[in-house]
């Protein structure tokens, strides 16, 4: 448990490590002479509910990360002391700490130190970190509480009430120590940074919490001893607040004692800070004795001219006195950072006080768009005759087949398993089943069979495959599953229940779950949260597939091809009338399936036919299935849609669909021209139809019956041709 490096390890569970920080500190005292050599305690991730007291110098507590190592206490000043001591038998402020540093040359790093006792109005003051030592460094830590979160000793010389200082340092000499806080987040509401130390805060976030009061709180309450050159100095710090904290409701500080000193240099002040800055705590003498000052302030509350008249706005020359190496040097020249330099980015912070506002971005989108113009569509059709086009179609299907990774997929025997069967309104039987699409991979799907299905001349059932989009809980919304409010919302928003609508028109419909959606969500997308349930994601599939030479688009095409195999094997489906109908992400799957598998005899693509430059490269917000490596160098969407010709194709667009990009329908029309030219060349201009609907992204159903009749009639014409 201890190496020659004087390193002690703490872990909640790991064998061979101490299971609490306090046990490790005890072991140090027992096994390491206090000879001035440093000792380090490394703390593994976990929550440590304990009181930690450091009473020897040269100790470093370092967590794995501040986010993963939490030291938590829960004591409040109004809680009973247990032994009857204290004012009215209560703990009092200075016995509530979670961590106590009572030694010099201590370092705390990568820790979250919490007092979660609660609201000070109920539990009283509650200290998270009690720091009383010289040359203390607190680096990259979160110190969290409500009232009196961080105490920086020493205590004032005298109590206001007898017994008010009861605690570990009640009778100790009042020695002003130097303390350095770097890159920390300190949060609370009332006086949450207080005490008499010489403390330098550099690059810290000072975060105020809400009390739902006209005065939500006070950040500091310094008690700098008379005659000390420095108290609290904040340099390059951001004073932020929780979102529910009202504007103009938090004071920067008030004097716990009359000689208080608090100076802000190059700090960002959020709108929650009161415009007068400071309150005198009904101590008129503080107007002459306290020193509250600031310089080079930024943010919504940065105007020091509105501060209380006894506070000061420093000029640039005066700020040099508050450089870190000046404030902390003392008699021994201590500088925890080892040299001058105090550049901070607070003057560039955005309105939230947590991020940098950037005026000029050096992005590369323009270069990609220019590259697309130069190199895109290299495999587009360039011939002049129908024979040239048919030759191009065959070659391009093979090329696209390989690009999508379909040539390396493993075909398996057709096997379908029924999961559930119910009858729904309209005399429709809905079967939930799953189909094996490759080794160890099953695709759940809904099969909707009308009581009186539409039949072809040979008595076989007419059928549509209905792939789903990206915001409807997979196939559930397309199949019209009812009694699920989240699905109902999606149906009302997008008219997502097109599988059910077609079934009510007499068609057998098959509504499959795509990979990453519905019942096929992988472990990252599983769970009952509404966003996960509705949206799913195929990002994880893309990350797994692409390094193996596969693509999400290819996997979806493959799965739907296997669905066609299943329908073909049934023997009761009119395969020469098979349609594919999809909206949004379902439109993308319809486009690719119809382009690559001629067994699809008619296609309805809604909300998905636009140029990749505007809609995929620039918007760049679509799902991963839209991004196939190498595709854009070869083909645009119009080229892919041309592979469907001369089979009937109905493309539906919405006037205000954001996915069309900034140029709207003009972007769609450019791709449709490519498709129209193909149909015209083959003498089947009548087999392509473009329908434009009003509004934003949704499936237009006002003319659905006429649209389906049009597709049916043109399948017959295509067969006659």
N, C-alpha and C positions, 0 to 999 in steps of 0.2 A: 504493500500500500504506500510505501514511501521509497523513492529512489534517491540516488546520491545527489540528484539535482534539488533535493528538498521540495519535491512536488508531491502533493497529496491529491487524491482523486475522490470525488463525491458523485454518486449515482443513486437514483432511487431504488434500483434493483440489482445492478451488476455485482456479481460476486467479486470479492477482492477490493471493492471500493467502500468508502464510508457512506452510510445511507442518510446522513444528515451533515449539514455544514458545521453545526455545533460539535459533533463528534470528531470531525476532522480538526477543528481548532483545539479541542482537548488533546488530541493525539500530538499535535505540534508542541504544545506545552510540555507534554510528557517525554517527547523524544528528541526535540531540537533545542539546544541551548540558545538562549536569547542573546546572541553574540553579534548582532548587527547584520548578519547575512540574511538575504531575502528568502522568504518562504512563499510558495504559490499553492493555492488550492484551485484546482480545475473542477468545474461543476458541470456535469452532464445535463442534458435537457430533462426538465421535470418541474413540478410545482413542489416547493419546499415550504410547508407550513410550520414554521419554527421562528423563534427569536434568536437572532444571531448577534453575538457580542464579541468585538475584537478589542483586546486589551494589550496587545503587544505590537511593537513597531515592525516595519518591513514585511508586512503581510499583504499579499495580493490575492483577491478573490476574482477569478475570471470565469465567466460562464461561456458555454459553447456559442450561444448568441443571446442577445437581450430578449429576443422574441420567444426563445424556447426555455429560458431559465427564469423562473419566478419564485421570489422569496416573499411569502405572504403572511401578514399578521392581521389581527382583527380587534385590537384593543382601542377603546375610546375613553376619554378623560372622565366621562360621567359614569363609567362602569365601577362597580364595587371593587375596592382594593383587595378584599379577601381577608386582610388582617386588621381592618379597622383604621389603618393609617391613612393619612391624607385628609384634605378638607372634606368634612362630612362623610368620611370613610370612602371617598372615591379615589380612583387611580391618580387623577390629575394629568396634566399634559405630558410631563416628561418621563412618565413610566409606560407610555403607550407605544413606544418605538417598535418597529419590526427589525431594523438593523441598527446597532450602536457601534460607532467607531470612536474608541476612547484611546487613541494611540497616534503617534506620529508616523509619517512615511508609509501610509496605507494606500493601497490602490484598489479600486473597484472597477471592474470592466465587464461589459456584456452581460448586465444583470437587469432584471426588472424587479424593483423593490416596491411592494404594495402594502398599504394599510387599507383594508376593505371594510372597516368598521361601519362606514356609512356617513350620512349627513351629519355635520357638526351640530346642527340645531337639535338633534336627537341624541347623539352619542358623545358630543363634545369634541375637543381637539383630538387628532389621531395622527401621530407622527409615523411616517414610513421610514425615513432615514434621519438618525440623530448623529450628526458629525461634529466631533469636538477633538481636533488634533491638527498638528501642523504638517504642511506639505502633503496634504491629502489630494489624490487625483481620482476623479470619478469620470470615466470615459465610456461613452456609448451606452449609457444606462437609461432606463425609464424609471422614474420615481413618481409613484401614483398614490393619491389619496384625495381627501376633501379639504378639511380645515387643518392648517399647520402640517402640511405634508413633509416639508424639509426643514429641519432645524439645524442651523449652523452656529455651533457654540463658539464663544462662551456665553453663559447666561449673563444677564445684567448683574451689576453689583448687589442689588437689593430687590427683594420681592415687593410687590404691591400689597399682597395679602400673605400673612404668615402661612408657611406650608405650601405656597404656590409653586415652589421650585423642587418639591420633593421628587427625588429621582437619583440617578447614578452620579450626577455632578453637583448635587445640591451644595456640598461644602467644599468643593474643589476650588483651587485658585483660579481666578478669572484670567486666563491666558488666551490672547487673540492668536488664533492659528490662521494659516494661509491655506485656502482650498480652491482647487481648480476643477471646474466642470466643463467637459468638452463633449460636444455632439450628444447631449442628453435631452430627453423630453421629461419635463417636470410639470405635473398637472395637479390642480386643486381648485379651491374656490376662495376661501378666506385666509389671508396671511400665509399662503402656502409656501413661501420662502421667507424664513424669518430667523433672526438671531444677530450675534455680534461679531461674526467672523470677518476676516478680509477674504472675500470670495469673488472669484473671477469666473464668469460664465461666458464661454466662447462657442458660438455656433450652436446654441441650444434652442429648442422650442419650448416656450413657456405658455402652457395651455390652460385657459380658464374654463371651468365647468359651470353649469347653470344651477342657480338656486331659485329661479323664478321670482326674483325680487327686483325692486327698482334699482337697488345697488346689489349687483350679483356677487361682488366680492372685491378683494384687494390682493394684488399679486404679492407684494413684499411688505414686510414689517421689520425693518432693520432696527437693531439696538446697538449700533456702533458705539464703543466706549469713547468718552471725551478724550480728545487729543490724538486719536488714531488718524493716520493720513488717508486711509481708505476703508470703505465698508463693502457694499455690493457693487460690482461693476459688471454690466452686461454688454458684451461686444459681439456684434454680428448675430444677434439673437432675433428670433421671430416670436412675437407675442400674438398667439392665435387663440381661438376659442371653439368650443363645441358649436355645432350649427344652431342649436336652440338658444344660445346666449344672445340677449338683446343688444342692439347697438348702444353705445354710450352708457354702459352700465357697470364697468369694472375700473376701479382705480389702480394705477400703477403701484401705489404704495401708500403707507401711512407710518408714522414714526412710533415704533414700540417704545423707544426712549428718545429723548429730545435731541440727541446728537446723531441721529440716524443719517447714514450716507448711502445713497443709491444713485448710480450714474449709468446712463444708457448711451452707448456709442454705436453708431452705424446699425441700429436696430429697426426692425419692421414692426409697426403697431397696427393691429387690426381694428375694425370699426367698433368692436366691443369696448375699447378703451375710452374712458371718459375724457372729454375734451380738456377739462381742467387738470387732468393727469394725476394729481396728488391730493390727499386729504390730510389735514393736520391732526386728526384724532382728538380734537378739542384741546390741543396743546399749543397755546399761542407762543410759548418760548421756542418752539421748533421753527418758527418763522425766521428766527435769527441764528439758531444753532444747527438745525438740520441742513444737509446739503443734498438737494434733489436737482439733478441736472441731466442734460442730454445734448447730443450733437449728431448731425448727419443722420437724421431719422427719416424713415420711409413708411409708406403705407397710408391707409385712410385716416389714421389718428396721429399723423406725424407732425402736425403743426404745433410746435412748442410755444408759439406766441399766445395760445389760448390757455396755457398752463396757469396754475395758481401763481399769483404775483411773487411769492417767496421762493418759487422754483426758478431754475436758471437754464438759459440756452447758451451753450458754450460755442466759442468760435473755433475754427480749425486749429489754431495754434495751441489752444488749451487742451485739445484732445490727446496730444502726445504724452501728457502726464498720465493718461489712463491706458497706455500700452501694457500688455501683459507682463513684459519683462520689467516694467517699472513698478506695477502694482504688487507683484508677488516676490520681488527680489529680496526684500528684507535685508538682514545683516549678512546672510550667507550667499546672496546672489542667486537664489533658487529661480529657475525657469523650467517648468515641466515640459515645455516644447523645445527647449534647447536652442533658442536663438530668436532674433526678431522676425517679424512677418505676421501680419494680421489681416490679410485680404479676406473679405467676406462678400457674398453675393446678395446681401439683403436689399441692395438698391435695385436689383433686377427681379425681385419676387413679384409674382402675379397677385391678383386681388385676393386669393385665398391664403396667401402668406406661407404656402408650403411648397410651391413650385416656382421655377424661374419662368418669367415671361420672355419669350424669344421673338424678336422682331423679324429677323432674317433667318430663314431655314435653307439649308443647302441640300435640298432633296434631289432624288434622281428619277422621279417619275417621268419628267420630260424626256430624259435620255431613253427610257424604256419605250415610251410612246413613239419616239423617232425610230428606234430600232424596229418596232413592230411595223411601222410604215415601210421601212427599207426591206425587211426580211420576211414579213408576214405573208401568208397565203401563197407560199412558194409551190404548193401542190394543188392550187386552184385549177379548174378546168380551163384549158387554153385552146381547145379544138374548135371546129366550126360545123361539124355534121352530127346527126343523131348517132351514127356509128362511133364517131370519136367520143361522144359523151358516154355511151354505154361501155366502151372500153375503159374510159376514165373511172366510171363508177365501180367497175369490178376491181381495178387496181387500187383505187382509193379505199374501198372497203377493206381490202386485205391489209393495206398500210395502216389504216385506223385500227383495225382488229389487233395488229401487232403492237401499235403504240399504246393501246389501252391495256395491254398485258393479257388479252384473251387467249392468245395462242399458247400460254403456259399454264392455263387453268386445268384442273383435273376433273374430268367428267365422271359422274357416278350414275348408277342405275336409278331410275325414277322410283322414289318411295315417298308416299304422302301418308301422314298420320292425322287423324281427326282428333281435335282437342275438345270441341264443344259444338253443339248444334242447337239453335233456337229458331222459333218462328217469330217474325216481326210483322208489323202492320203492313197491309197490302198483300197478304198471302205470300210473303217472301221468306224463304228459309235461308238463314245465315249460318254458315258453318265456319268455325274457326279451326284451321288446320295448319300443318307445317309440312314443308317440302324440303327434302335433302337436296342441296344445290352443289355441294362439293363435299369432300371427305371431312367429316366432323362439323359441318356447317349446315344449319337448318334455317329455313326462311318461313316464319309464320305468315299466314295470309287469311283474309276473309273471303269466302266464296258466297255470293248472293245469287240465289236461284229463284226466279219468279215462279209462281204457281202456273201461270200460262205464258211460257217464254215465247219470244219471237223466234220463228223457225225459218230456215231456208227451204228451198224447193225440195230438198231430200229429207226434210224433217229433222235437221240438226239445229241445235240451239245457237243463236247469234250471241256473240260474246265480246266484251271489252276488258282488256287489262287496264287497271286504273292505278298507276303509281301515285304516291302521295307527295305533298310538298313538305316544307321544312318547319311549319308552325302549327301542325294539327294533330299532334300525338301519334305520329306514324299513320298507320292505315285506319285507325279507329274513326277519325273524322270522315275519311273518304267513304267508309262503309256505313256511316250514319249511326254509329253507336250512340245510344241515348242514355240519359240518366247520369251523365258525367258532366258537371258544370263547365269544366275547363274545355272539354270537347265542344260543348254547346257554344261557348264563346267563339271558338275557332270557326265553327260552321256559320254563326251569325256574321262574323267579320269578313269571311272570305268566300262563303258559299262552298265550303270544303266537301260537302257530302255528295260529290258527283257520282261516286259509285252507287250509292243508294238511288239517286235520281235516275240513273240509267237503268237500274234494276226495275224501278217502277215503270219505266218505258218498255219493259219486256226483255231486256238484255241480261244474260248471265254476266255478272261482273266479278272480277278477281282483283282484290285489293291487297297487295303485298306490303309487308314491312321492309323498308330498305335497311341496309346495315347502319347501325348507330341510332336507329329510331325505334320507337314503340317497344315491342317485346325483344328487339335486337340491340338495345342499348348495352354497351359494355360497362365495365365496373365504374368507369369515371362518370358515366352519364346516368347511372341507375339511381333510384330513389323516388320519393313521392313529391318532391318539390315541383311546383307547377311549371316553372321554367324548364326544368329537366324533362318533365313529362311531355310537355307540348313540343319543345324545340328539338331535343336530342342534339346530336352532333356527329359528323363523320370525320372530324379532325383527327381523332385517335386512329380511325381506320386508315386515313391518309398517311399518318406517320408510320404505321406498321406496314402498309402495303408498298409504298413507293420505294423504299430501300430494297424490297424483294422483286422489283421490276413490275409490280402491279399498280393499278390505279383504282380509286374509288369509282370513277365513272365506268371503268371496265368491269369491276365487281358487280355493280348494279345492272349493267347490261347482261352480264353472265347469268345473274340470278333470274332476270326476267326472261331470258332465253330458255332457261330450264323450266320456267313456268309455262312457256309455250310448248315445250316438250311434253309436260304433264297434260296440258289441254289436248294436245294432239293424240296422246295415248288413251285418253278417255273414250274417244270414238263417238261422242255425242255432241261435239262442238263443231260448228260450221267454220272450218279453218280457212276456207277461201273468203270468209267475211270477217275475219278476226280484226278487231280494232284496238287501238291504244289511245287512252284519253288521260291527259295529265295537266295539272295547273301548277305553276311556279316550279318548285323542285321536281314535281311530277311531270311538268312540261319538259324539263331537261331530260328526264329519264325516257319520256316518250320520244323525244327527238332522237336520242342516240339509239334506242332500240329499233325504231322504225328505219333509221338510216342503215343499220347494220344487219337487220334480219328481215328479208323480204316476205317472211310469213306474216308480218303485220301488213294488213291489206288497206288500212286507212288509219289516219292519225289526227288527233286534235291536240294542238300544242297551245296552251294558254299561259300568258305571263312569262314566256321564255323564248324570245327570239330577238336578239339584238346584237350589235357589234361588240366584240370583246374589248375594243379600245376604250369606249365610253363606259361600258357597264361592268366589266370585270377587271380590266387593268386599272382604270381610274377609280371607280367606286371601291373596288377591292374589299367588299364586305360580304360577298357571297360565301356559301359553304365550300369546304375543301373539295367537294366532288366536282366543282366547276373548274378546277385548276389541274390540268393534266400536263405533266412535263413534256415539252417539245411540241405540243399541239398547235400553239398559235403561230409557230413558224410555218406550219403547213396549211391550216384551214381556219376560216372564220365560221361563224354559225350558219351563215347563208350557204356556204359550201357543204356543210354537214347536212343541212336540210335538203340540199339538192340531191343527195343520195336517196331520198324518198321518192323522187319523181320516177315514173309518172303516176304513182299511186295517189289517191286523194289526200290532200293535206289542208286542214283548216287551222290557220294561225289566228289567235285572238290576242289583242293588245288593249291596254287601258290608256286613256289619254293622259292621265296624271301618274302613271306608274313610275315610282322613283327608280326602279331597276332599269328603266330605259336610258337613264343618264340625263345629263343636263340638256341635251338636244332633243330629248323626248322622242316622239314618233319618227322624227327624221332619221334617228339612229336605226329604228326598226325598218323603215322604208329602204335604207341602203342595203340591208341584208336581204330583204324581200325581193329587191331587184335581181340579186344573184339567183334567187330561187325561181323567180318569174322567167328569167332568161332560159333556165333549164327546162321548165315546163313548156315554154314556147317552142324551144328547139325540138322537143319531142312531140309537138303537136297536141299537147294536153293542157293548154293554158286554162281551160275550164276546170281542171282538177285541183287548182290552187285557189284558196279563198282567204281573204284577210278581213277579219271582223274587228272593229274598233268600238270599245265600250267606254262610257263616261266613268270618271272617278279614278281612284288610286288602285293599287295592287289588289285584285280580286278576280274571281271567276265570274264572267258575265253569264247569266242564265236566262235573260229575258227572251232570247231566241234559241234556247237550247234544243227544243223540239225540231225547229226548222234546220238548225245546224246538223243534227244527227240525220235527219232525212236527206239533207244534201250529201253528206258523206256516204250514206247507203246507196243513193242513186248513182254516185260517181264510181263506187266500187263496181257496180253492174256495168257501167260504161267502160271502165278499165278492162273488165273481163272480156267484153265484146271486142274491144280493140285488140 
